[in-house]
Amino acid sequence: MGNAKLQYVQGRPIFTNINEHKNQYPYLTKNIDTDVCIIGGGITGAITSYYFSKENISCVLLEKRRIAHLSTSVTTSLLQYELDDNLSDLTEYIDLEDAIRAYNLGLIALDEIDKFIKEYGNNCDYKKRDTLLYTAKKDEINAIKIEYDYRKNNNFDVEYINEDNNKFSFDLKAGILSKNGGAEIDPYKFTHELLNISQNNGLKVYENTEVIDLKYYKDYIEVITEFGNIVKAKKVIVATGYNTKLFTNRNFATKTTTFNIATKPVKNFDGWYEKVLIRDNCDPYNYLRTTSDNRIIIGGEDVDFVPDIFDEKLANKKYDILENRLKNMFKNIKDIEVDYKYCGTFASTLDNLGFIGEDTKHNNLWYNLGYGANGILFAILGGMMLSKLYHGEKDKDMRLFKVDRFDN
């Protein structure tokens, strides 16, 4: 495990360990020309390549290590249309109307996954889910009620829950149940499925191929790899997640380290209404989901990200907190036993939105950066918007994800 990897992933992530079938891809050994070069072989790069190759745009994808083994391996893939913060907390940074639009775009992205599964089959443990946002604190009841009213008044399918109609075994003072407001997926399988379909449409995938430099020309960019091979592309799309130093000095997001545990399969889900996706209203919040083989994943307990330093004592303390929280929430599930413990980097922005669009200096350099808890959904929106942009059509919603929106 090299140092660069140490910064982003630690422990044994569940999805790269439970999947025994390991797809492998070649590394780049020659110079090639393409329309679009996508840098980053995680779930964002795979999603981007799917939308471009579907449009018959010639694409090459480069990944510095193994496909889907860095940040993608630690994503919980608990997909929800809502943003990280409640709407009333976001209005300092984004208009309420725009935040509501972002919620609706999340639903559009969820529908895209649904359409993908219907077309190609469910090879990635996809499951549509209702979602719960709740609080166990009396002084947060009003905040949940305000959020519920915003959603209800803007035609989201929501139900208000309190102590009188609590459907869960844990303490709940107020909650919002969003019908069909989310989904769960195996991110490792989904990444490889997307790439497999894209390769059938002409995508070329290279792993263990690190990009070390870019040379900008008027109508193209040369992408230089560590062994000296060059990809000449009309457009380059950065889908590298948090690792953007090669492309810009800009600090796009605030990085934190988030912790996850996954259990062994449990016999029942007593006290967990319909296995909905769960998120509490804490800061930082905790989130829970189930898996297709009846495991439970719980994550959260975020701390400030420190590069190149892994604090094992702190990590173990966080894993213990998550395990105790899980057991306290679901006292009727008797066989909770931790199987996987891991942590990784998470990035957030002031308005909870990612960055999609053109670089401010180089118009042939584009970004698809899905920051925040909705990273996978933002990546889908980015794939849709950027593949349109390649054909000269600018999606009006791209303004929400403008690359320079926090510049002074």
C-alpha positions as CSV (number, residue, x, y, z in Angstrom):
1,M,0.0,0.0,0.0
2,G,1.7,3.2,-1.2
3,N,1.6,6.5,0.7
4,A,-1.0,8.1,-1.6
5,K,-3.4,5.3,-0.9
6,L,-2.7,5.6,2.8
7,Q,-4.1,9.1,2.8
8,Y,-7.5,8.0,1.6
9,V,-8.3,4.4,2.7
10,Q,-7.5,2.4,5.8
11,G,-8.7,-1.0,7.1
12,R,-10.7,-3.6,5.2
13,P,-13.5,-2.1,3.1
14,I,-16.4,-4.4,2.8
15,F,-17.1,-4.1,-0.9
16,T,-13.6,-4.9,-2.2
17,N,-13.4,-7.8,0.2
18,I,-16.8,-9.6,-0.3
19,N,-16.5,-9.5,-4.1
20,E,-14.3,-12.4,-5.0
21,H,-14.5,-11.9,-8.7
22,K,-11.8,-9.3,-9.4
23,N,-11.9,-7.6,-12.8
24,Q,-8.5,-6.6,-14.1
25,Y,-7.6,-4.1,-16.8
26,P,-4.3,-3.5,-18.7
27,Y,-2.0,-0.6,-18.1
28,L,-1.2,1.8,-20.9
29,T,1.8,0.8,-23.0
30,K,1.5,3.1,-26.0
31,N,0.5,6.6,-27.2
32,I,-3.1,7.0,-28.1
33,D,-5.6,9.6,-29.4
34,T,-9.1,10.0,-28.2
35,D,-12.0,12.5,-28.0
36,V,-12.2,12.4,-24.2
37,C,-9.8,11.2,-21.5
38,I,-11.4,10.5,-18.2
39,I,-8.9,10.6,-15.3
40,G,-10.1,8.5,-12.3
41,G,-11.2,4.9,-12.2
42,G,-13.6,5.0,-9.3
43,I,-17.4,5.1,-9.5
44,T,-17.4,8.7,-10.8
45,G,-15.1,7.9,-13.7
46,A,-17.1,4.8,-14.5
47,I,-20.4,6.8,-14.5
48,T,-18.8,9.5,-16.6
49,S,-17.5,7.0,-19.2
50,Y,-20.9,5.3,-19.4
51,Y,-22.7,8.5,-20.4
52,F,-20.0,9.5,-22.9
53,S,-19.6,6.1,-24.5
54,K,-23.4,5.8,-24.8
55,E,-23.2,8.9,-27.0
56,N,-20.6,7.1,-29.2
57,I,-17.9,9.6,-28.0
58,S,-14.4,8.0,-28.2
59,C,-13.2,7.7,-24.6
60,V,-10.2,6.5,-22.6
61,L,-10.3,6.1,-18.8
62,L,-7.1,6.1,-16.7
63,E,-6.7,4.9,-13.1
64,K,-3.5,5.3,-11.2
65,R,-4.0,2.1,-9.2
66,R,-6.7,-0.6,-9.2
67,I,-10.2,0.2,-10.5
68,A,-12.6,0.9,-7.7
69,H,-10.0,0.4,-4.9
70,L,-9.5,3.8,-3.5
71,S,-12.4,6.2,-2.4
72,T,-15.0,4.0,-4.1
73,S,-14.1,1.1,-1.8
74,V,-15.1,3.1,1.3
75,T,-18.3,4.7,0.0
76,T,-21.3,3.4,1.8
77,S,-23.4,3.9,-1.4
78,L,-26.4,4.9,0.7
79,L,-28.0,7.1,-1.9
80,Q,-30.5,9.9,-1.0
81,Y,-32.0,12.8,-2.9
82,E,-31.5,15.2,0.1
83,L,-28.4,17.1,0.8
84,D,-26.1,16.8,3.9
85,D,-27.6,19.7,5.7
86,N,-31.3,20.6,6.2
87,L,-32.7,23.2,3.8
88,S,-33.0,25.9,6.5
89,D,-29.2,25.5,7.3
90,L,-28.3,25.9,3.6
91,T,-29.9,29.2,2.9
92,E,-26.7,31.1,3.9
93,Y,-25.0,29.6,0.9
94,I,-27.7,28.7,-1.6
95,D,-31.2,30.0,-2.5
96,L,-34.0,27.9,-1.1
97,E,-35.3,27.5,-4.6
98,D,-31.9,26.2,-5.8
99,A,-31.7,23.8,-2.9
100,I,-35.1,22.4,-3.7
101,R,-34.0,22.0,-7.3
102,A,-30.9,20.1,-6.1
103,Y,-33.3,17.7,-4.2
104,N,-35.3,17.2,-7.4
105,L,-32.1,16.6,-9.4
106,G,-31.2,13.9,-6.8
107,L,-34.5,12.2,-7.6
108,I,-33.7,12.4,-11.4
109,A,-30.3,10.8,-10.7
110,L,-32.0,8.0,-8.7
111,D,-34.3,7.4,-11.6
112,E,-31.3,7.1,-13.9
113,I,-30.0,4.2,-11.8
114,D,-33.5,2.6,-11.9
115,K,-33.5,2.9,-15.7
116,F,-30.0,1.5,-15.9
117,I,-31.0,-1.6,-13.9
118,K,-34.1,-2.1,-15.9
119,E,-32.1,-2.0,-19.2
120,Y,-29.1,-4.1,-18.1
121,G,-30.3,-6.2,-15.2
122,N,-29.5,-6.0,-11.5
123,N,-25.8,-7.1,-11.3
124,C,-24.9,-4.7,-8.5
125,D,-27.3,-5.5,-5.6
126,Y,-29.4,-2.4,-6.3
127,K,-32.4,-1.9,-4.1
128,K,-34.7,1.1,-4.0
129,R,-35.3,2.3,-0.5
130,D,-37.3,4.7,1.6
131,T,-35.1,7.0,3.7
132,L,-35.4,8.3,7.3
133,L,-34.0,11.5,8.6
134,Y,-34.5,11.7,12.4
135,T,-33.5,13.2,15.7
136,A,-33.5,11.7,19.2
137,K,-33.1,15.2,20.7
138,K,-36.1,17.3,21.9
139,D,-34.4,20.6,20.9
140,E,-34.1,19.4,17.3
141,I,-37.8,18.5,16.8
142,N,-38.5,22.0,15.4
143,A,-35.7,21.7,12.9
144,I,-37.1,18.4,11.6
145,K,-40.6,19.8,11.5
146,I,-39.4,22.8,9.4
147,E,-37.5,20.4,7.0
148,Y,-40.7,18.3,6.7
149,D,-42.8,21.3,5.9
150,Y,-40.4,22.5,3.2
151,R,-40.4,19.0,1.6
152,K,-44.2,18.5,1.9
153,N,-44.9,22.0,0.5
154,N,-42.6,21.3,-2.5
155,N,-44.4,18.0,-3.4
156,F,-41.9,15.5,-2.0
157,D,-43.5,12.3,-0.9
158,V,-42.9,12.4,2.9
159,E,-44.4,11.3,6.1
160,Y,-43.8,12.9,9.5
161,I,-42.9,10.5,12.4
162,N,-42.8,11.3,16.1
163,E,-42.9,9.3,19.3
164,D,-46.6,8.4,18.8
165,N,-46.1,6.7,15.5
166,N,-42.5,5.6,15.8
167,K,-41.9,2.5,13.6
168,F,-38.4,1.8,14.9
169,S,-36.8,0.3,18.0
170,F,-34.6,3.3,18.7
171,D,-35.4,6.6,20.4
172,L,-37.0,9.0,17.9
173,K,-38.4,12.4,18.8
174,A,-39.1,13.5,15.2
175,G,-38.4,12.1,11.8
176,I,-39.1,12.4,8.1
177,L,-39.8,9.3,6.1
178,S,-39.2,9.9,2.4
179,K,-40.9,7.4,0.1
180,N,-38.7,6.1,-2.6
181,G,-36.2,8.8,-1.6
182,G,-33.1,6.7,-1.9
183,A,-31.4,3.5,-3.0
184,E,-28.5,1.2,-2.0
185,I,-26.0,-0.4,-4.3
186,D,-22.7,-2.3,-4.3
187,P,-20.3,0.4,-5.6
188,Y,-17.6,-2.1,-6.6
189,K,-20.0,-4.2,-8.7
190,F,-21.7,-1.1,-10.1
191,T,-18.3,0.4,-11.2
192,H,-17.3,-2.7,-13.1
193,E,-20.8,-3.1,-14.6
194,L,-20.7,0.4,-15.9
195,L,-17.2,-0.1,-17.4
196,N,-18.1,-3.4,-18.9
197,I,-21.1,-1.8,-20.7
198,S,-19.0,1.2,-21.7
199,Q,-16.2,-1.1,-23.1
200,N,-18.9,-2.7,-25.4
201,N,-19.5,0.9,-26.6
202,G,-15.8,1.5,-27.3
203,L,-14.4,2.7,-24.0
204,K,-10.7,1.8,-23.4
205,V,-9.8,1.3,-19.7
206,Y,-6.3,1.3,-18.2
207,E,-5.5,0.8,-14.6
208,N,-2.1,1.1,-12.8
209,T,-1.5,4.0,-15.1
210,E,-0.8,7.2,-13.1
211,V,-1.1,10.6,-14.8
212,I,1.8,12.8,-13.8
213,D,1.4,15.9,-16.1
214,L,-0.9,17.6,-18.5
215,K,0.2,19.8,-21.5
216,Y,-2.4,22.2,-22.7
217,Y,-2.8,23.2,-26.4
218,K,-5.5,25.2,-28.1
219,D,-7.6,22.3,-29.3
220,Y,-6.4,19.4,-27.2
221,I,-4.6,18.3,-24.1
222,E,-1.7,15.8,-23.8
223,V,-2.0,13.6,-20.8
224,I,1.4,12.3,-19.7
225,T,1.5,9.0,-17.8
226,E,4.3,7.9,-15.4
227,F,5.9,5.5,-18.0
228,G,6.0,8.3,-20.6
229,N,3.0,7.2,-22.7
230,I,0.7,10.0,-23.8
231,V,-3.0,10.2,-24.3
232,K,-4.0,13.1,-26.7
233,A,-7.5,14.2,-26.0
234,K,-9.9,16.9,-27.2
235,K,-11.3,17.1,-23.6
236,V,-10.0,15.8,-20.3
237,I,-12.4,15.1,-17.5
238,V,-11.2,15.1,-13.9
239,A,-13.0,12.4,-12.0
240,T,-10.4,11.9,-9.3
241,G,-12.5,12.8,-6.3
242,Y,-10.4,14.6,-3.7
243,N,-7.1,14.4,-5.5
244,T,-7.1,17.5,-7.7
245,K,-3.6,19.0,-7.1
246,L,-2.3,18.0,-10.6
247,F,-5.0,20.1,-12.3
248,T,-5.6,23.1,-10.1
249,N,-4.2,24.9,-7.0
250,R,-7.8,25.5,-5.9
251,N,-9.0,23.9,-2.7
252,F,-12.4,22.7,-3.7
253,A,-13.7,21.1,-0.5
254,T,-13.2,20.5,3.2
255,K,-11.8,17.0,3.8
256,T,-12.7,14.8,6.7
257,T,-12.0,11.2,7.6
258,T,-15.2,9.2,8.1
259,F,-15.4,5.8,9.8
260,N,-17.4,2.7,8.9
261,I,-18.1,-0.7,10.3
262,A,-20.0,-3.6,8.6
263,T,-21.4,-6.6,10.5
264,K,-21.6,-10.2,9.6
265,P,-25.0,-11.2,8.2
266,V,-27.8,-11.0,10.9
267,K,-30.8,-13.3,11.2
268,N,-33.5,-10.5,11.5
269,F,-34.0,-6.8,11.3
270,D,-36.5,-6.5,14.2
271,G,-37.1,-2.8,15.0
272,W,-35.8,-1.6,11.6
273,Y,-38.9,-0.7,9.6
274,E,-38.6,-2.0,6.0
275,K,-34.8,-1.7,6.1
276,V,-35.0,2.0,5.2
277,L,-31.9,4.0,4.9
278,I,-31.3,5.9,8.1
279,R,-29.5,9.2,8.8
280,D,-29.6,11.2,12.1
281,N,-29.6,14.9,12.4
282,C,-26.3,15.1,14.4
283,D,-23.3,17.1,13.2
284,P,-21.4,15.1,12.1
285,Y,-24.3,12.7,11.3
286,N,-24.4,8.9,11.4
287,Y,-25.9,6.8,8.6
288,L,-27.0,3.2,8.3
289,R,-28.0,0.8,5.6
290,T,-28.4,-2.9,5.1
291,T,-26.9,-5.1,2.4
292,S,-28.3,-7.8,0.1
293,D,-26.7,-10.5,2.2
294,N,-28.3,-9.1,5.4
295,R,-25.3,-7.2,6.8
296,I,-25.6,-3.8,8.5
297,I,-23.3,-0.9,7.6
298,I,-23.0,2.1,10.0
299,G,-20.8,5.1,9.4
300,G,-20.0,8.6,10.6
301,E,-18.0,9.9,13.6
302,D,-16.1,12.2,11.1
303,V,-12.9,13.9,12.2
304,D,-10.7,16.5,10.4
305,F,-8.6,14.9,7.7
306,V,-4.8,14.8,8.4
307,P,-2.7,13.8,5.3
308,D,-0.2,10.9,5.7
309,I,-1.1,10.3,9.4
310,F,-3.2,7.4,10.4
311,D,-4.3,7.3,14.1
312,E,-5.1,3.7,14.8
313,K,-6.0,4.4,18.4
314,L,-8.5,7.0,17.3
315,A,-9.9,4.8,14.6
316,N,-10.5,1.9,17.0
317,K,-12.3,4.3,19.4
318,K,-14.6,5.4,16.5
319,Y,-15.3,1.9,15.5
320,D,-16.3,1.0,19.1
321,I,-18.6,4.1,19.3
322,L,-20.3,3.0,16.0
323,E,-20.7,-0.6,17.2
324,N,-22.2,0.5,20.5
325,R,-24.5,2.9,18.8
326,L,-25.7,0.2,16.4
327,K,-26.4,-2.2,19.3
328,N,-28.2,0.4,21.3
329,M,-30.4,1.3,18.4
330,F,-31.4,-2.3,17.6
331,K,-31.5,-4.1,20.9
332,N,-33.8,-6.8,19.3
333,I,-31.1,-7.8,16.8
334,K,-29.1,-10.1,19.0
335,D,-26.4,-11.4,16.6
336,I,-24.6,-8.1,15.7
337,E,-20.9,-8.9,15.2
338,V,-18.5,-6.6,13.4
339,D,-16.8,-8.1,10.3
340,Y,-15.2,-5.1,8.6
341,K,-13.7,-1.9,9.9
342,Y,-12.5,0.9,7.6
343,C,-12.1,4.6,7.2
344,G,-11.6,6.9,4.3
345,T,-11.6,10.5,3.1
346,F,-14.9,12.4,2.7
347,A,-15.2,15.9,1.2
348,S,-17.9,18.5,1.7
349,T,-18.7,21.9,0.4
350,L,-20.5,24.9,1.9
351,D,-23.6,24.4,-0.2
352,N,-23.3,20.5,-0.1
353,L,-23.0,20.4,-3.9
354,G,-20.2,19.0,-6.1
355,F,-18.4,20.7,-9.0
356,I,-19.4,20.0,-12.7
357,G,-18.1,21.9,-15.6
358,E,-15.2,23.7,-17.3
359,D,-12.0,24.8,-15.6
360,T,-11.7,28.5,-15.3
361,K,-8.2,28.6,-17.1
362,H,-8.3,25.7,-19.5
363,N,-11.6,25.3,-21.5
364,N,-10.7,21.7,-22.6
365,L,-10.3,20.6,-18.9
366,W,-13.6,19.7,-17.3
367,Y,-14.5,18.5,-13.8
368,N,-17.0,15.9,-12.5
369,L,-16.4,16.0,-8.8
370,G,-19.2,14.6,-6.6
371,Y,-18.5,16.0,-3.2
372,G,-20.8,15.6,-0.3
373,A,-22.9,12.6,0.7
374,N,-24.6,12.6,-2.7
375,G,-21.4,12.0,-4.6
376,I,-22.7,9.1,-6.7
377,L,-25.9,11.0,-7.7
378,F,-23.9,14.2,-8.5
379,A,-21.6,12.0,-10.7
380,I,-24.6,10.8,-12.6
381,L,-25.8,14.4,-13.1
382,G,-22.3,15.3,-14.2
383,G,-22.1,12.5,-16.7
384,M,-25.5,13.6,-18.2
385,M,-24.6,17.3,-18.2
386,L,-21.0,17.0,-19.5
387,S,-21.9,14.5,-22.3
388,K,-24.5,17.1,-23.4
389,L,-21.9,19.9,-23.2
390,Y,-19.6,17.9,-25.4
391,H,-22.3,18.2,-28.1
392,G,-22.6,22.0,-27.5
393,E,-25.7,21.8,-25.3
394,K,-25.4,23.5,-21.9
395,D,-27.8,22.2,-19.2
396,K,-29.3,25.1,-17.3
397,D,-28.8,23.2,-14.0
398,M,-25.1,23.2,-14.4
399,R,-25.0,26.6,-12.8
400,L,-25.7,25.0,-9.4
401,F,-22.4,23.1,-9.7
402,K,-20.3,25.9,-11.3
403,V,-16.6,25.3,-10.7
404,D,-15.9,28.9,-9.7
405,R,-19.0,29.5,-7.6
406,F,-17.1,30.2,-4.3
407,D,-14.4,32.4,-5.9
408,N,-14.2,35.9,-4.7
